């Protein structure tokens, strides 16, 4: 295979080269996992990048199809706009910081036109069902508000530059078009419940392991739950806890019950335990090193015991 070169490195110059280039990259571990083994997706991504002014490798790192929508990461979107000759300036800042309703502001200035100003507040995020949502909205809410204001402003001011692309940060908040719509759970930060809660059992992976799950349902109006306990293959958290300490106890209790689910083969219980740990990895990493060692040791002990039971 031969590839044309330019001042930005290797790049396909025609369809044949593009197809060969895509096949080569699809077998590489250096491309994002979403593109590995998928030369057709790589070809489409490279074409998107070409139309937007991104080199092939830049396109692969910054363009993604999320929940059925092609999108570009917010930092790459900013770079594309600022590199355009029609861009005069982009200004970003926060209003009302320190208040219950801070507001992310983005002002996009295009040469020869009036500035486009977009604001996105905590109240906006709550109305959209985003505030407190598991993932980036819980870990980096300020950053996500900034990305939402940026995406709206840049798309309004520079639609020709962005070719209709939305930010990946916005796309990940939309439901997957390939899946049937389900009832949306209540905002975790708006859920309220008394300190005494009802425990119910729910399935993790299959019906025969239904005895493994405990679900905490919020029912009253006084305590805000902020720490969700996640379960593999479930989009909705199955339990919320008021503090990180109570979350740790709930996690260990759930892991113990999973390990002791006698109706399930030991090898399958090991898989469930690994997936349970992976699903809650973000919360586990937020625990201080000393306390986190407790969970790591307990996890390894359970796997060891189940391995010996096979």
LINQUIZI-V341703 format. One record per pair of residues at least 12 apart in sequence whose ideal C-beta (glycine too) atoms are under 10 Angstrom apart, sorted by the first residue. I is the first residue (numbers start at 1). J is the second residue. Records with the same first field share a line. If there is no record, write none. Layout:
I=J / J
This chain:
1=16 / 17 / 19 / 20 / 21 / 23 / 24
2=16 / 17 / 20
3=17 / 18 / 20 / 21 / 24 / 56
4=17 / 21
6=55
7=55
8=54 / 55 / 56 / 57 / 58
9=55 / 56 / 57
10=24 / 55 / 56 / 57
11=46 / 49 / 50 / 55 / 56 / 57
12=43 / 46 / 47 / 50 / 56
15=43 / 47
18=39 / 42 / 43 / 46 / 47 / 50 / 56
19=39 / 40 / 42 / 43
20=39
21=39 / 42 / 43 / 46 / 56
22=35 / 38 / 39 / 40 / 41 / 42 / 43 / 44 / 45 / 46 / 47 / 56
23=39 / 40 / 42 / 43
24=39 / 42
25=38 / 39 / 42 / 43 / 45 / 46 / 56 / 57 / 60
26=38 / 39 / 40 / 41 / 42 / 43
27=39
28=42
30=57 / 60
31=45 / 57 / 60 / 61
32=45 / 60 / 61 / 62 / 63 / 64
34=60 / 64 / 65 / 66
35=60 / 61 / 63 / 64 / 65
41=60 / 64 / 65
42=56 / 59 / 60
44=59 / 63 / 65 / 70
45=59 / 60 / 61 / 62 / 63 / 64 / 65 / 70
46=58 / 59 / 60 / 63
47=59
48=62 / 63 / 65 / 70 / 72 / 163 / 165
49=61 / 62 / 63 / 72 / 76
51=163 / 165
52=72 / 76 / 77 / 80 / 161 / 162 / 163 / 165
53=79 / 80 / 83 / 84 / 161 / 163
54=72 / 76 / 79 / 80
58=76 / 79 / 80
59=72 / 76
61=73 / 76
62=74 / 75 / 76 / 77 / 79 / 80 / 168
63=76 / 165 / 168
64=168 / 171 / 172
65=168 / 171
66=166 / 167 / 168 / 169 / 170 / 171 / 172 / 173 / 174 / 176
67=168 / 171 / 172 / 173 / 174 / 175 / 176 / 177 / 178 / 179
68=171 / 174 / 175 / 176 / 177 / 178 / 179
69=165 / 166 / 168 / 170 / 171 / 172 / 174 / 176 / 177
70=163 / 164 / 165 / 166 / 168 / 171
71=151 / 165 / 166 / 167 / 168 / 169 / 170 / 171 / 172 / 174
72=151 / 162 / 163 / 165 / 166 / 167 / 168 / 169 / 171
73=147 / 167 / 168 / 169 / 171
74=143 / 144 / 146 / 147 / 148 / 150 / 151 / 154 / 166 / 167 / 168 / 169 / 170
75=147 / 150 / 167 / 168 / 169
76=165 / 167 / 168
77=147 / 150 / 151 / 154 / 155 / 158 / 161 / 162 / 165 / 166 / 167 / 168 / 169
78=90 / 92 / 106 / 108 / 147 / 150 / 151 / 154 / 167
80=154 / 158 / 161 / 162 / 163 / 165
81=108 / 110 / 150 / 153 / 154 / 155 / 157 / 158 / 161 / 162
82=154 / 158 / 161
83=161
84=110 / 111 / 158 / 160 / 161 / 162
85=111 / 161
86=110 / 111 / 112 / 113 / 157 / 158 / 160 / 161
87=108 / 109 / 110 / 111 / 154 / 157 / 158 / 161
88=108 / 109 / 110 / 111 / 112 / 113 / 115 / 157
89=107 / 108 / 109 / 110 / 111 / 115
90=106 / 107 / 108 / 109 / 110 / 115 / 116 / 150 / 153 / 154 / 157 / 158
91=105 / 106 / 107 / 108 / 109 / 115 / 117 / 153
92=104 / 105 / 106 / 107 / 108 / 146 / 149 / 150 / 153
93=105 / 106 / 107 / 146 / 149
94=119 / 121 / 142 / 145 / 146 / 149
95=119 / 121
96=121 / 122
97=142
99=121 / 122
100=122 / 123
101=121 / 122 / 123 / 124 / 125 / 126
102=120 / 121 / 122 / 141 / 142 / 145
103=119 / 120 / 121 / 122 / 123 / 124 / 145 / 149
104=118 / 119 / 120 / 121 / 122 / 124 / 125 / 142 / 143 / 144 / 145 / 146 / 147 / 148 / 149 / 150
105=117 / 118 / 119 / 120 / 121 / 145 / 146 / 149 / 150 / 153
106=118 / 119 / 120 / 146 / 147 / 148 / 149 / 150 / 151 / 152 / 153 / 154 / 156 / 157
107=119 / 149 / 153 / 157
108=149 / 150 / 152 / 153 / 154 / 155 / 156 / 157 / 158
109=153 / 157
110=154 / 156 / 157 / 158 / 160 / 161
113=157
114=157
115=153 / 157
116=152 / 153 / 154 / 155 / 156 / 157 / 158
117=149 / 153 / 156 / 157
118=148 / 149 / 150 / 151 / 152 / 153 / 154 / 155 / 156 / 157
119=145 / 148 / 149 / 152 / 153
120=144 / 145 / 146 / 147 / 148 / 149 / 150 / 151 / 152 / 153
121=145 / 148 / 149
122=141 / 142 / 145
124=145 / 148 / 149
125=137 / 141 / 144 / 145 / 148 / 173 / 187
126=187 / 189 / 190
127=187
128=148 / 173 / 187
129=173 / 184 / 185 / 186 / 187 / 190
130=144 / 145 / 148 / 170 / 173 / 187
131=144 / 145 / 187 / 188 / 189 / 190
132=186 / 187 / 188 / 189 / 190 / 191 / 224 / 225 / 226 / 228 / 240
133=172 / 173 / 185 / 187 / 188 / 189 / 228
134=185 / 188 / 228 / 230 / 235 / 236 / 237 / 279 / 282 / 283
135=172 / 173 / 282
136=169 / 172 / 173 / 282
137=169 / 172 / 173 / 187 / 188 / 189
138=188 / 189 / 226 / 227 / 228 / 282 / 283
139=282 / 283 / 285 / 286
140=169
141=189
143=169
144=169 / 170 / 172 / 173
146=169
147=167 / 168 / 169 / 170
148=167 / 169 / 170 / 173
150=167 / 169 / 170
151=165 / 166 / 167 / 168 / 169 / 170 / 171
152=166 / 167 / 170
154=166 / 167
155=167 / 170
175=235
176=235
179=235
182=235 / 236
183=236
184=235 / 236
185=228 / 235 / 236 / 237
186=218 / 236 / 240
188=218 / 224 / 225 / 226 / 227 / 228 / 236 / 237 / 240
189=224 / 225 / 226 / 240
190=218 / 224 / 225
191=216 / 217 / 218 / 219 / 223 / 224 / 225 / 226 / 228 / 237 / 240
192=218 / 219 / 220 / 221 / 222 / 223 / 224 / 225
193=216 / 217 / 218 / 219 / 220 / 221 / 222 / 223 / 224 / 225 / 240 / 242
194=218 / 219 / 220 / 221 / 222 / 223
195=220 / 222 / 223 / 242 / 246
196=219 / 220
197=214 / 215 / 216 / 217 / 218 / 219 / 220 / 223 / 225 / 239 / 240 / 241 / 242
198=214 / 215 / 216 / 217 / 218 / 219
199=213 / 214 / 215 / 216 / 217 / 239 / 250 / 253
200=213 / 214 / 215 / 216 / 217 / 238 / 239
201=213 / 214 / 215 / 238 / 257
202=214 / 215 / 231 / 234 / 236 / 238 / 239
203=231 / 233 / 234 / 238
204=231 / 232 / 233 / 234 / 238 / 254 / 258 / 261 / 264 / 272 / 275 / 276 / 279
205=231 / 232 / 233 / 234 / 264 / 268 / 271 / 272 / 275
206=233 / 264 / 268 / 272
208=261 / 263 / 264 / 265 / 268
209=257 / 258 / 261 / 263 / 264 / 268 / 269 / 272
210=261 / 263
211=257 / 258 / 260 / 261 / 262 / 263 / 264
212=231 / 254 / 255 / 256 / 257 / 258 / 259 / 260 / 261 / 263 / 264 / 269 / 272 / 276
213=229 / 231 / 234 / 238 / 239 / 254 / 257 / 258
214=229 / 231 / 238 / 239 / 250 / 253 / 254 / 257
215=229 / 231 / 236 / 237 / 238 / 239 / 240
216=228 / 229 / 237 / 238 / 239 / 240 / 241 / 246 / 250
217=238 / 239 / 240
218=239 / 240
223=240 / 241 / 242
224=240 / 242
225=237 / 239 / 240 / 241 / 242 / 243 / 246 / 247
226=240 / 241 / 242 / 243 / 244 / 247
227=239 / 240 / 241 / 242 / 243 / 244 / 245 / 246 / 247 / 248 / 250 / 251 / 280 / 283 / 286
228=240 / 241 / 247 / 280 / 283
229=241 / 246 / 247 / 248 / 250 / 251 / 253 / 254 / 276 / 279 / 280 / 283
230=251 / 275 / 276 / 278 / 279 / 280 / 281 / 282 / 283
231=254 / 258 / 272 / 275 / 276 / 279 / 280
232=271 / 272 / 273 / 274 / 275 / 276 / 277 / 278 / 279 / 280
233=272 / 275 / 279
234=279
237=279 / 280
238=250 / 254
239=251 / 254
241=283
244=283 / 286 / 287 / 288 / 291
245=287 / 291
247=280 / 283 / 284 / 286 / 287
248=283 / 284 / 287 / 291 / 292 / 294 / 295
251=276 / 277 / 280 / 283 / 284 / 287 / 295 / 298 / 299
252=294 / 295 / 298 / 299
254=273 / 276 / 280
255=272 / 273 / 276 / 277 / 280 / 295 / 298 / 299 / 302
256=273 / 298 / 302
258=270 / 272 / 273 / 275 / 276 / 302 / 306
259=272 / 273 / 298 / 299 / 301 / 302 / 303 / 305 / 306 / 309
260=302 / 305 / 306
265=306 / 309 / 310
266=303 / 305 / 306 / 307 / 308 / 309 / 310
267=306 / 307 / 309 / 310
268=306
269=302 / 303 / 305 / 306 / 309
270=302 / 303 / 304 / 305 / 306 / 307 / 309 / 310
271=306
273=299 / 302 / 303 / 306
274=299 / 303
276=299
277=295 / 296 / 299 / 302 / 303
280=295
284=296 / 299
